[in-house]
Amino acid sequence: MLSIQPQIRITDPQRIDRNAILRDIDAGIQVIVQFSGQTYTRRLLEELNELCSELDDNFTLRFYTLGRTTYDGRILRFVPNVKSLQIDSQYESTHGDSFTELTELKKLNVVISDLAQKEILQSENLRRLEYLGIGSVKTKALNLEYLRDYNDLTSLMINGQIKNIEAVGSLPKLKELHLHSLPKIPLHFINELKGLRKLSILLGGRENILEIEENEIEDLSIDWVRGFNNLDNISNFRNLKSLNIENLIKLKSLHFDEALPRLDYLRILNCKTFESLTGVQNLPILDELRIVETALDFDQFMTQPLPESLNELAFYAKSEREIKEIGRKLETLGYSIENRV
């Protein structure tokens, strides 16, 4: 399983502990200082701006609103040196597009529910981004064509935006792609992303991803995708290290018909009609396998040969009694088991 960078969140601080932040950043921790509504002072923002000028994009500022609170984008004029910025406004905003004036930005994650500018991605400062997350915004016609000029972008998250989505295929440095709440549209553009290493598909609806050809993706996650029922092209993901399948109520089976020599983590969670997992012996370095809340029969599954590399095997049945019985069987077979999903 791929590692995740540790984070520390500092919420609504009344003062800034500069030394503590520097220590955490030096330790490789992402530090996020966040404000819920107008809980900041100008002086506090100016102090944070000084830190922004010294630190890299592992130091993040986040502004979010709760309830029917208005987000005022003019606060960004006090942090012109911010390199990593998150905005989460679920109600309404004023000057919501002020982030287009920040010239030092490297990472931007924006959720502004009433943002309606369809051409906002043409902003010159955004073309130098390395990470861009586009969450829920008012317009569903945000023009993605401008992404063709985002030559430094390595990670992209799109939520429901599909206008000119094929432009994503022209991003030369893209390594991570997160597609959220997309309708059933072709994903052929993914085949153009030769450097892509992580693909996440969340929500939305589609039956499969069969249009994705042989690739170098290492981490694949498919979760809550309505109608998804077919992963027969799994062999095209020959470089896969981690596979996570969750909440796919139409997916009934998965067969590894060819070797995936690098896959060491596999999780299948809450796929209620999933009843067949075969070819596991074709995963020669599989270390951890977790099967949770499926229709898979444990005894039948265990009749197939499993890779010698398998160390941790978790199999969660419907009842507590079955879970305990399966746990005893697995311990007898020498597998490590843990009470975590």
Buried (B, 14 or more C-beta within 10 A) or exposed (E): BEEEEEEBEBEEBEEBEEEEBBEBBEEEBBBBBBBBBEEBEEEBBEBBBEBBEEBEBBBBBBBBBEEEBBBBBEBBEBBBBBBBBBBBBBBBBEBBBBBBBBEBBBBBBBBBBBBEBBEBBBBEBBBBBBBBBBBBBBBBEBBBBBBBBBEEBBBBBBBBBBEBBBBBBBBEEBBBBBBBBBEEEEBEBBBBBEEBBBBBBBBBEBBBBEEBEEBEBBBBBBBBBBBBBBBBBBBBBBBBBBBBBBBBBBBBBBBBEEBBEBBBBBBBBBBBEBBBBEBBBBBBBBBBBBBBBBEBEBEEBBEEEBBEEBBBBBBBBEEEEEBEEBBEBBEEEEBEBEEEE
